[in-house]
Amino acid sequence: MSTRDVNPMKILFVTSTYPEDIHTCTSGIFKRMKMFMVALSSLAELDILFYVSSDADISPARASRMEQLLEKHWKCKARVFLCRKSQKYTVDLFRNFPFRDRIKDWWFVHHFYYLVSKREHVAAFDECLERKQDAVFVHRLNSMYPVLLSRKVVPPVFFDLDDVEHKAFVRNLKQPPLWRSKFLQYLKVPSIIWLERRAIALARKTFVCSKSDRDYLVKIFKLPDVFTIPNAVDIPPVCKSTTSVNFLFIGLYLYPPNAIAADFLIKKVWPIIKHKIPEAKLIIAGKYPEKIACFLGQHKDVEFRGFIDDLDTLYRETRIVCCPVQSGGGTRVKIIEAASYGKGIVSTSLGAEGLDFVDGNEIMIRDDHANFAQACIDLVRDKSLCDRIGNAARIKAIELYSRAHVTDRIMNEIQVLDLGVPVCEPNV
């Protein structure tokens, strides 16, 4: 019997993404986090260090309650530890950075990456390490600071960079509203690139959502240990087509790219569709629709549904799924989800970026508002075309984006390494 059989593998999962309400935390970020947590808890004893909001309850009772919720709703058995984020954005990572005193206060101010960079955050991470894990899994770039700042000998680190953050940051800057001082924000891009490179260099393996992200990072950073783990969904039963002419956009509108996309869809695309198909209805689903700029306007046959718990019912009444996203990064779980239901999908190029759906085969890709609207109209008027694209999308989703298949890939990526020897020396 091996030592590993007697002492099961232990992994510490570190994240600043906390499911305050586990029932409604269903956005792409949470779905991806859940996917990794479930895979790792199947592979090892899992400890989870959550960095939570500065006013959150971090009592042992609250940690115990979160353990119960994770096991009940996400099928993830884990030991939970809680630490509050900072209220003030500070960073101590500049010990050897040129001109640090003059630039750090402006360069990093008001940036969400640096809410877990103080001594108490590093101390919480170090305290968790006393449980002698075999590996550390860091979820997203904004959770990497305690690992980079720790002076402990850290076990092998695995890192999920779900978005290439500097690309997403630049894309978001290009979106309206535009003002003169906004262009100064571009000077922050090198700091994000610098942090991404340090994180990838530290990690034994870094995971990204798509091959295009992997190729990009390998090219610019010259670091080889970047691997693709796509977003994934549970494949639902076959969804019967509806006779209703309902269009759907779904997202979390606290995320600016989704709010901008919904505004574009309602103001630019929808009037064209409505003129050609008078019986059509547009459903805007997801939390915080009030963040959409045109939310309070008068829009004929546009329904703001808010959070939807029953996705099966929502997709049964949907004919076409729209994804007019124009900024952000990663890959869109909403497209994979729509494909798994066999729906006709119209997306922008950026909305479908990184996904293996081919224009005209499994999806319709259009970037300007007139062509986007026309593609939606064509799918409604040509049922055979809509069914063909929807069926092909479902087959591709089953082949590439099934959660069961991707979970196995995660476990294989972790298992292939000998985790017995730490590789991350203390940071000095």
C-alpha positions in Angstrom: 0.0 0.0 0.0 1.4 3.4 -1.0 1.7 6.4 1.4 -0.8 8.3 -0.8 -3.4 5.5 -0.1 -2.9 5.9 3.6 -2.8 9.7 3.5 -5.2 11.1 0.8 -4.1 14.0 -1.3 -5.0 17.4 0.2 -5.5 20.6 -1.9 -6.0 24.2 -0.8 -8.4 26.2 -3.0 -7.9 30.0 -2.7 -10.5 32.4 -4.1 -11.8 35.9 -3.8 -15.1 34.9 -5.4 -17.5 34.1 -2.7 -21.1 32.8 -3.3 -23.0 35.1 -0.9 -26.2 33.4 -2.0 -25.3 30.0 -3.4 -28.8 29.7 -5.0 -28.5 32.7 -7.3 -24.7 32.6 -7.9 -25.1 31.1 -11.4 -23.0 33.4 -13.6 -20.1 32.1 -15.7 -17.5 32.8 -13.0 -19.4 30.8 -10.4 -20.1 28.0 -12.8 -16.4 27.7 -13.6 -15.4 27.9 -10.0 -17.9 25.2 -9.1 -16.6 22.9 -11.9 -13.1 23.1 -10.5 -14.2 22.7 -6.9 -16.3 19.6 -7.7 -13.4 18.0 -9.7 -10.8 18.7 -6.9 -13.1 17.5 -4.1 -13.5 14.2 -6.0 -9.7 13.9 -6.3 -8.6 15.1 -2.8 -9.5 16.4 0.6 -10.3 20.0 -0.2 -9.7 23.0 2.0 -11.2 26.3 0.7 -10.0 29.7 1.7 -12.6 32.3 0.8 -11.7 36.0 0.9 -15.0 37.7 1.5 -16.3 41.2 1.6 -15.0 43.5 4.3 -18.3 43.5 6.3 -19.1 39.8 6.0 -19.6 37.4 8.9 -16.5 35.2 9.2 -17.4 33.3 12.3 -16.8 29.5 12.6 -20.6 29.1 12.4 -20.7 30.9 9.1 -17.8 28.8 7.7 -19.6 25.6 8.8 -22.8 26.8 7.2 -21.0 27.4 3.9 -19.6 23.9 4.1 -23.1 22.5 4.3 -24.3 24.7 1.4 -21.4 23.6 -0.8 -22.1 19.9 -0.1 -25.8 20.2 -0.6 -26.0 22.4 -3.7 -22.7 22.0 -5.4 -21.9 18.4 -4.3 -18.6 19.6 -3.1 -17.3 18.4 0.3 -14.7 20.8 1.7 -13.4 22.5 4.9 -14.0 26.2 4.6 -12.0 29.1 6.0 -13.0 32.8 5.8 -11.0 36.0 5.7 -12.2 39.5 5.1 -11.0 41.5 2.1 -9.5 45.0 2.7 -11.6 48.1 2.5 -8.6 50.0 1.1 -6.6 49.1 -2.0 -3.1 48.5 -0.9 -0.2 46.4 -2.2 3.1 45.4 -0.8 4.4 43.6 -3.9 6.8 46.4 -4.9 9.9 45.5 -2.9 12.1 45.3 -6.0 10.0 47.4 -8.4 11.6 50.5 -10.0 10.2 53.9 -8.9 7.8 52.1 -6.6 7.1 55.0 -4.2 6.0 57.4 -7.0 3.8 55.1 -9.1 2.2 52.5 -6.8 -0.4 54.8 -5.2 -1.8 55.8 -8.6 -1.0 52.8 -10.7 -2.9 50.3 -8.6 -5.5 52.5 -6.9 -9.2 51.4 -7.2 -8.2 48.1 -8.8 -10.0 45.0 -7.5 -6.9 42.8 -7.7 -5.3 44.3 -4.6 -8.0 43.7 -2.0 -6.2 40.7 -0.5 -2.6 42.0 -0.4 -2.3 43.0 3.3 -0.6 41.1 6.1 -3.8 39.6 7.4 -4.6 38.1 4.0 -1.2 36.5 3.8 -1.5 35.3 7.4 -4.8 33.6 6.6 -3.2 31.8 3.7 -0.1 30.8 5.7 -2.3 29.5 8.5 -4.2 27.3 6.0 -0.8 26.0 4.8 -0.2 24.5 8.3 -2.7 21.8 7.3 0.1 20.5 5.0 -1.7 20.4 1.6 -0.1 18.7 -1.4 -1.1 21.5 -3.8 -2.6 24.9 -3.9 -5.2 25.9 -6.5 -5.7 29.6 -7.1 -8.9 30.7 -8.7 -8.5 33.9 -10.8 -5.9 36.5 -10.8 -7.3 38.6 -8.0 -6.7 35.7 -5.6 -3.0 35.3 -6.3 -1.5 38.0 -4.1 -1.4 36.0 -0.8 0.5 33.2 -2.6 2.9 35.7 -4.2 3.5 37.5 -0.9 3.8 34.4 1.3 7.3 33.7 2.8 6.3 30.1 3.5 7.4 27.1 1.3 4.3 26.8 -0.8 3.2 23.4 -2.3 2.9 23.2 -6.1 0.5 25.8 -7.4 -2.2 25.4 -10.0 -3.8 28.6 -11.3 -7.0 29.2 -13.2 -6.7 32.4 -15.3 -10.2 32.3 -16.6 -9.9 35.7 -18.3 -6.7 37.1 -19.8 -7.2 40.1 -17.6 -5.2 42.7 -19.4 -7.0 42.0 -22.7 -10.4 42.3 -21.0 -9.3 45.5 -19.3 -8.3 47.2 -22.6 -11.5 46.0 -24.3 -13.6 47.5 -21.5 -11.8 50.8 -21.7 -12.9 51.1 -25.3 -16.5 50.9 -24.5 -18.7 54.0 -23.8 -18.9 56.2 -22.0 -15.6 57.7 -23.1 -14.0 60.7 -21.4 -10.6 62.3 -21.7 -9.1 61.1 -18.4 -10.2 57.5 -19.2 -7.3 57.2 -21.6 -4.9 57.5 -18.6 -6.2 54.1 -17.5 -4.2 52.5 -20.3 -1.1 53.2 -18.2 -2.4 50.5 -15.8 -2.2 47.8 -18.4 1.6 47.0 -17.8 0.9 46.4 -14.1 -1.8 43.8 -15.0 0.5 42.1 -17.5 3.3 42.2 -14.9 1.0 40.5 -12.3 -0.2 37.9 -14.9 3.3 37.0 -15.8 4.4 36.5 -12.2 1.4 34.4 -11.5 1.9 32.1 -14.5 5.6 31.8 -13.8 4.9 30.7 -10.2 2.3 28.1 -11.1 3.1 24.5 -12.0 0.2 24.7 -14.4 -2.0 27.6 -15.6 -5.5 26.9 -17.0 -7.3 29.1 -19.5 -10.7 28.9 -21.2 -9.6 28.5 -24.8 -6.8 27.5 -27.1 -6.7 31.1 -28.5 -6.0 32.4 -24.9 -3.4 29.7 -24.4 -1.6 30.5 -27.7 -1.7 34.2 -26.9 -0.2 33.8 -23.4 2.5 31.4 -24.6 3.5 33.8 -27.3 3.7 36.9 -25.2 5.1 35.4 -22.0 7.2 32.6 -23.5 6.0 30.3 -20.6 5.0 26.8 -21.7 2.9 25.5 -18.8 -0.4 26.9 -19.9 -3.3 24.5 -20.6 -6.8 24.8 -21.9 -9.7 23.8 -19.7 -12.9 25.0 -21.4 -16.0 26.2 -19.7 -18.6 23.5 -19.5 -22.3 22.8 -18.7 -24.4 19.8 -17.7 -26.1 18.6 -20.9 -29.9 18.8 -20.5 -32.4 16.6 -22.2 -33.4 17.5 -25.7 -35.4 20.7 -25.7 -38.5 20.7 -28.0 -38.8 23.7 -30.3 -41.3 26.3 -29.5 -43.9 28.0 -31.7 -43.4 31.3 -29.9 -41.0 33.8 -31.5 -39.1 34.6 -28.3 -35.5 35.9 -28.3 -33.3 35.6 -25.2 -30.3 37.3 -23.8 -29.2 36.1 -20.3 -26.4 37.4 -18.1 -25.3 39.1 -14.9 -25.7 42.8 -15.5 -23.3 43.9 -12.7 -20.7 42.7 -15.2 -20.4 45.8 -17.5 -19.9 43.8 -20.8 -23.3 42.2 -20.3 -25.0 45.4 -19.5 -23.5 47.1 -22.6 -24.5 44.1 -24.7 -28.1 44.2 -23.5 -28.3 47.9 -24.1 -26.9 47.4 -27.7 -29.4 44.6 -28.3 -32.4 46.6 -27.1 -31.7 49.9 -28.7 -30.0 49.0 -31.9 -31.0 45.4 -32.9 -34.4 44.9 -31.4 -36.2 47.7 -33.4 -35.2 46.1 -36.7 -36.4 42.6 -35.6 -39.6 44.0 -34.2 -40.4 45.8 -37.4 -39.9 42.7 -39.5 -41.5 40.2 -37.0 -44.2 42.1 -35.1 -45.1 39.0 -33.0 -41.6 38.7 -31.6 -40.7 39.1 -27.9 -37.3 39.8 -26.3 -36.6 38.3 -22.9 -33.7 39.9 -20.9 -33.0 37.4 -18.1 -30.5 37.7 -15.2 -29.8 39.6 -12.0 -29.5 43.4 -11.8 -31.2 44.4 -15.1 -31.4 47.9 -13.6 -27.7 48.2 -14.5 -28.6 48.3 -18.2 -28.6 51.9 -19.4 -31.9 51.7 -21.2 -33.7 49.7 -18.4 -36.2 52.5 -17.6 -37.0 53.3 -21.2 -40.2 52.2 -23.1 -39.4 49.2 -25.2 -42.2 47.3 -26.9 -42.3 43.6 -26.1 -39.1 43.6 -24.0 -39.4 41.7 -20.8 -36.9 42.1 -17.9 -37.3 38.8 -16.1 -34.5 39.1 -13.5 -33.0 36.0 -12.0 -34.4 32.8 -13.5 -34.1 29.6 -11.4 -35.7 27.2 -13.9 -33.6 27.3 -17.0 -35.3 24.4 -18.6 -38.6 26.3 -18.8 -36.9 29.5 -20.0 -35.2 27.7 -22.9 -38.4 25.8 -23.8 -40.1 29.1 -24.5 -37.0 30.5 -26.4 -36.5 30.3 -30.2 -33.3 32.3 -30.6 -30.5 33.1 -28.1 -28.6 36.3 -28.7 -25.1 37.1 -27.5 -24.1 40.7 -28.7 -21.1 41.0 -26.4 -18.6 43.6 -27.4 -16.0 43.5 -24.6 -14.6 41.3 -21.8 -12.6 38.1 -22.1 -12.8 34.4 -21.5 -15.5 32.4 -23.2 -19.2 32.7 -22.8 -20.9 30.1 -20.8 -24.2 31.5 -22.0 -23.4 30.3 -25.6 -22.4 26.8 -24.5 -25.5 26.6 -22.4 -27.8 27.7 -25.3 -26.0 25.2 -27.6 -26.6 22.4 -25.1 -30.3 23.1 -25.4 -30.1 23.0 -29.2 -31.1 26.6 -29.7 -30.3 28.8 -32.7 -27.6 31.3 -31.6 -26.6 34.7 -33.0 -23.4 36.2 -31.6 -20.8 38.8 -32.2 -17.3 37.6 -33.0 -16.1 38.6 -29.6 -19.1 36.9 -27.9 -18.1 33.6 -29.6 -14.3 34.1 -29.1 -12.5 31.0 -28.1 -15.3 28.6 -28.7 -15.2 25.9 -31.4 -18.5 26.9 -32.9 -18.3 27.6 -36.7 -20.2 30.5 -38.3 -23.0 29.0 -40.5 -22.6 25.5 -38.9 -23.4 25.8 -35.2 -23.8 29.5 -34.8 -24.4 32.8 -36.7 -21.7 35.4 -36.1 -22.5 39.0 -37.0 -20.9 42.2 -35.6 -22.9 45.2 -36.8 -26.4 45.8 -35.5 -28.1 45.5 -38.9 -26.5 42.2 -39.9 -27.0 40.8 -36.3 -30.8 41.6 -36.6 -31.0 40.1 -40.1 -29.4 36.8 -38.9 -32.0 36.6 -36.1 -34.8 37.3 -38.6 -33.4 34.6 -41.0 -33.4 32.0 -38.3 -37.0 32.7 -37.4 -38.2 32.6 -41.0 -36.2 29.5 -42.0 -37.1 26.8 -39.4 -35.0 24.2 -41.1 -31.9 26.4 -40.9 -32.6 27.2 -37.3 -33.1 23.5 -36.4 -29.9 22.5 -38.3 -27.7 25.0 -36.5 -29.3 24.3 -33.2 -28.8 20.5 -33.5 -25.2 20.9 -34.7 -24.5 23.2 -31.8 -25.9 20.7 -29.3 -23.7 17.9 -30.8 -20.6 20.2 -30.5 -21.6 21.0 -26.9 -21.8 17.4 -26.0 -18.5 16.6 -27.7 -16.4 19.4 -26.3 -18.2 21.2 -23.4 -19.9 18.5 -21.3 -19.2 19.1 -17.6 -18.5 15.4 -17.0 -15.9 15.3 -19.8 -14.2 18.5 -18.7 -14.2 17.5 -15.0 -12.3 14.4 -16.0 -9.8 16.5 -17.9 -9.2 18.7 -14.7 -8.6 15.6 -12.6 -6.2 14.2 -15.2 -4.2 17.5 -15.3 -3.8 17.5 -11.5 -3.1 13.7 -11.1 -0.3 13.4 -13.7 2.1 15.4 -11.5 4.1 14.1 -8.6 2.9 16.5 -5.9 5.2 15.3 -3.2 7.9 18.0 -3.6 7.1 21.7 -3.2 8.4 23.8 -6.0 7.5 27.3 -4.8 10.2 28.7 -2.6 9.4 31.5 -0.1 9.1 34.9 -1.8 11.8 37.3 -0.6 
